[in-house]
Each structure stands twice: as structure tokens, then as C-alpha cells.
Amino acid sequence: MIASRADFTVHEARLKNIGPVTGTLAEAFLGGDLAHWLIEDRETRRAAYADYFWMLAEFFLRHGQVDVTADMDAVALWLPVENHVDINIPDYDERLAKITGDAVGRFVLLDMTTQSHHPQYRPHHYLSHIAVHPDRHGQGLASALLRHRLAQLDQDGVPAYLEATGIQTRAIYEHFGFRLIFPVDIPSGPTLFPMWRAAGGAAPHPQHSAR
């Protein structure tokens, strides 16, 4: 499906788009809220993120819904969830260890924390990642992605769930109708902010734009 708002066009990516989808994810999260904790050295992180986000992008392109802007400088990874979230990537443990090296323990802690607090037996769509290339921040691309998918979910009567990774992103999502469930601390790590949005959630603030 293709939808447009203002100067942005949003469409669903296909597997053939894995290259640019991965590139935007890796570049966007290179300086993200969890980046320094996950892998302290920036260049080591850059190398790991290229393969890590390729692995994630491939799964979501095959089994979820990947919304992108026309130039693919903004990407959102969504997964429909029925009873339990199931991100079942083949050989995931081995691949994660190979990709992340000495940092694998922190990635495992992140996975365990998000999985253990994910809502169960409440059908919803899970926003795993939303990313905007750093060169395009402040132009409303993430807002366009959110409006597009949330409008469809509202029409279908489907709630949404995500984990904000910082106070700033939490505030942005609140403007799109998401509400904090409760903060969750990653063991020996940062705090996550799981958020739930009922179908037909509060409208976004007209003057607030996500990245």
C-alpha cells in the first residue's frame, strides 16, 4: 500500500530493498540511546551494526511489515503479534555472537529484557525499530511513517506497542497516543520505556514532529 502526507510518500519495502533498509537502520542507530552501552567503540559498533541490522531487516522484510519513505531515508519495522512476540531468526544465537563478539552479553540482556516484558495474549502490532538517516533529522520523516501505520491500525481496531529508549523518544511517542506502561531497567544497563497505544489513540500534537 502507498500513502502520502505533505511531501512524503510511505510504502512497504520488499526483500529486494534490504540494502538501503539496512543502511538507514545502521546509520541511524549508530548514535542511538543504547549505542554506547551496547558497543563502546564507535568503529567497532559501525562494523557490527551493518550485519546486525541486515539480520533484523531480513526477518522483518520476510515476516513483518517494513514501512519506508520514498528515498528509504526513514524506516519502520513492524511485526503483527497475536499471543506472543516471536522474532524467530534462524541460527540467531550463533549469528549474534559472531556479529557482536565481546559485546554479545549486552545484546542478550537487551533481548531478554524486551521479551520478558512484552505484552502477551493481547493482539497488537509491535514497532521494533524506527529510524531516520541522521542527515534527514528534523524533517518529519518519522512522523510520516508513524501516521501512516497508526492510521491503518486505527482503521482495523488494532493496538500498538513499542519500547522507547530514552526520555526524548518517550515524549515523541506520547504525542502519537502511546502511553507508558512502566519503566524497565536492563540489568546493569539503561532504562527502557515500554509503551502501549490503544486503537484510536490520542491524536499527535499538531506542532510536534518526530525525527
C-alpha positions as CSV (number, residue, x, y, z in Angstrom):
1,M,0.0,0.0,0.0
2,I,1.2,3.5,-0.8
3,A,0.1,6.6,1.2
4,S,1.3,10.2,1.1
5,R,1.3,13.1,3.6
6,A,2.6,16.5,2.8
7,D,5.8,16.0,0.7
8,F,6.4,12.4,1.9
9,T,5.3,9.1,0.4
10,V,5.3,6.0,2.5
11,H,5.2,2.5,1.1
12,E,6.0,-1.0,2.2
13,A,9.5,-2.2,1.4
14,R,10.3,-5.6,-0.2
15,L,13.2,-8.0,0.3
16,K,15.0,-6.6,-2.7
17,N,15.2,-3.3,-0.7
18,I,17.2,-4.9,2.1
19,G,20.4,-2.9,1.3
20,P,19.1,0.6,1.7
21,V,16.8,-0.5,4.6
22,T,19.8,-1.9,6.5
23,G,21.9,1.1,5.7
24,T,19.4,3.5,7.2
25,L,18.9,1.4,10.3
26,A,22.6,1.0,10.9
27,E,23.4,4.7,10.4
28,A,20.5,5.9,12.4
29,F,21.2,3.7,15.4
30,L,25.0,4.3,15.4
31,G,24.5,7.2,17.8
32,G,21.3,5.9,19.4
33,D,20.4,5.9,23.1
34,L,21.7,2.4,23.6
35,A,24.6,2.5,21.2
36,H,27.5,3.4,23.6
37,W,26.3,0.8,26.2
38,L,26.0,-1.9,23.6
39,I,29.4,-1.4,21.9
40,E,31.5,1.4,23.3
41,D,33.9,1.9,20.4
42,R,32.1,3.7,17.5
43,E,34.0,2.0,14.6
44,T,33.6,-1.5,16.1
45,R,29.9,-0.6,16.5
46,R,29.6,0.6,12.9
47,A,31.0,-2.7,11.6
48,A,28.8,-4.8,13.9
49,Y,25.6,-2.8,13.1
50,A,25.9,-3.4,9.4
51,D,25.5,-7.2,9.9
52,Y,23.2,-6.9,12.9
53,F,20.7,-4.7,11.2
54,W,20.9,-6.8,8.0
55,M,19.8,-9.8,10.1
56,L,16.9,-7.9,11.6
57,A,15.9,-6.3,8.3
58,E,15.8,-9.6,6.6
59,F,13.5,-11.1,9.2
60,F,11.0,-8.2,9.2
61,L,11.0,-8.0,5.4
62,R,10.1,-11.7,5.3
63,H,7.7,-11.9,8.2
64,G,6.6,-8.4,9.3
65,Q,5.9,-5.0,7.7
66,V,8.7,-2.6,6.8
67,D,7.4,0.9,6.1
68,V,9.8,3.3,4.3
69,T,9.8,6.7,2.7
70,A,10.3,7.0,-1.0
71,D,14.1,7.6,-0.6
72,M,14.3,5.0,2.2
73,D,16.0,7.5,4.5
74,A,13.3,6.6,7.1
75,V,12.4,3.0,8.0
76,A,10.0,1.4,10.5
77,L,10.0,-2.3,11.4
78,W,6.5,-3.6,12.4
79,L,5.5,-7.1,13.4
80,P,1.9,-8.3,14.0
81,V,1.7,-10.2,17.3
82,E,-1.1,-12.5,18.3
83,N,-0.3,-14.1,21.7
84,H,3.5,-14.0,22.0
85,V,6.1,-12.0,20.2
86,D,8.2,-14.4,18.1
87,I,11.2,-13.0,16.3
88,N,12.5,-16.4,15.3
89,I,15.6,-15.7,13.3
90,P,17.4,-18.9,12.1
91,D,20.6,-19.6,14.0
92,Y,20.2,-16.3,15.8
93,D,22.4,-17.1,18.9
94,E,25.3,-18.1,16.7
95,R,24.9,-15.3,14.3
96,L,24.6,-12.7,17.1
97,A,27.7,-14.0,18.8
98,K,29.7,-13.8,15.6
99,I,28.4,-10.3,14.7
100,T,28.8,-8.7,18.2
101,G,31.9,-10.5,19.6
102,D,32.7,-9.5,23.1
103,A,29.5,-7.3,23.3
104,V,27.2,-10.3,22.8
105,G,26.2,-10.4,26.5
106,R,24.8,-6.9,26.4
107,F,22.7,-7.7,23.3
108,V,21.4,-10.9,25.0
109,L,20.4,-8.8,28.1
110,L,18.6,-6.4,25.8
111,D,16.8,-9.2,24.1
112,M,15.9,-10.9,27.4
113,T,14.5,-7.6,28.8
114,T,12.4,-6.8,25.9
115,Q,11.0,-10.3,25.5
116,S,10.2,-10.8,29.2
117,H,8.2,-7.6,29.4
118,H,6.4,-7.8,26.0
119,P,2.6,-8.0,26.4
120,Q,1.1,-11.4,26.0
121,Y,-2.3,-12.6,24.8
122,R,-3.2,-9.0,23.6
123,P,-3.1,-8.9,19.8
124,H,-1.2,-5.9,18.6
125,H,1.4,-4.6,16.1
126,Y,4.9,-4.2,17.5
127,L,7.1,-1.3,16.4
128,S,10.5,-2.9,16.9
129,H,12.6,-0.1,15.4
130,I,12.0,3.3,13.7
131,A,15.0,5.0,12.1
132,V,15.8,8.2,10.2
133,H,19.1,8.8,8.5
134,P,21.0,11.4,10.5
135,D,21.2,13.8,7.5
136,R,17.4,13.9,7.4
137,H,16.6,14.5,11.1
138,G,14.0,17.2,11.9
139,Q,12.2,16.9,8.5
140,G,9.2,14.9,9.8
141,L,10.0,11.6,8.1
142,A,9.4,9.5,11.3
143,S,6.2,11.3,11.8
144,A,5.1,10.4,8.3
145,L,5.9,6.7,9.0
146,L,4.0,6.7,12.3
147,R,0.9,8.5,10.9
148,H,0.7,6.1,8.0
149,R,0.8,2.9,10.0
150,L,-1.2,4.1,13.0
151,A,-4.0,5.3,10.7
152,Q,-4.2,1.8,9.3
153,L,-4.1,0.2,12.8
154,D,-6.9,2.6,14.0
155,Q,-9.0,1.7,11.0
156,D,-8.6,-2.0,11.8
157,G,-9.0,-1.5,15.5
158,V,-5.5,-2.8,16.4
159,P,-3.4,-1.5,19.3
160,A,0.4,-0.9,19.0
161,Y,3.3,-1.5,21.3
162,L,6.9,-0.3,21.4
163,E,9.9,0.3,23.7
164,A,11.1,3.9,23.9
165,T,14.9,4.0,24.6
166,G,15.0,7.5,26.2
167,I,13.1,10.4,27.7
168,Q,13.1,12.3,24.4
169,T,11.7,9.4,22.3
170,R,9.2,8.6,25.0
171,A,7.8,12.2,24.8
172,I,7.6,11.9,21.0
173,Y,5.6,8.7,21.1
174,E,3.3,10.2,23.8
175,H,2.2,12.8,21.2
176,F,1.1,9.9,18.9
177,G,-1.1,8.3,21.6
178,F,1.3,5.9,23.2
179,R,1.2,5.6,27.0
180,L,4.0,4.4,29.3
181,I,3.3,1.0,30.9
182,F,6.2,1.2,33.4
183,P,10.0,1.8,33.1
184,V,12.1,-1.3,32.8
185,D,15.8,-1.4,33.7
186,I,18.1,-3.6,31.5
187,P,20.3,-5.4,34.1
188,S,23.5,-3.3,34.5
189,G,22.3,-1.2,31.7
190,P,20.0,1.7,30.6
191,T,16.2,2.0,31.2
192,L,13.6,1.2,28.6
193,F,10.1,2.6,28.5
194,P,7.5,0.1,27.2
195,M,4.5,1.9,25.7
196,W,1.1,0.8,24.6
197,R,-1.3,2.6,22.2
198,A,-4.9,1.6,22.2
199,A,-6.6,1.6,18.8
200,G,-7.8,5.1,18.1
201,G,-5.2,6.6,20.5
202,A,-4.9,10.3,21.2
203,A,-4.0,12.3,18.1
204,P,-0.5,13.6,17.8
205,H,0.2,17.1,18.9
206,P,-0.1,19.3,15.8
207,Q,3.2,21.2,16.5
208,H,5.3,18.1,17.5
209,S,7.2,16.2,14.9
210,A,9.3,13.0,15.3
211,R,12.7,12.9,13.6
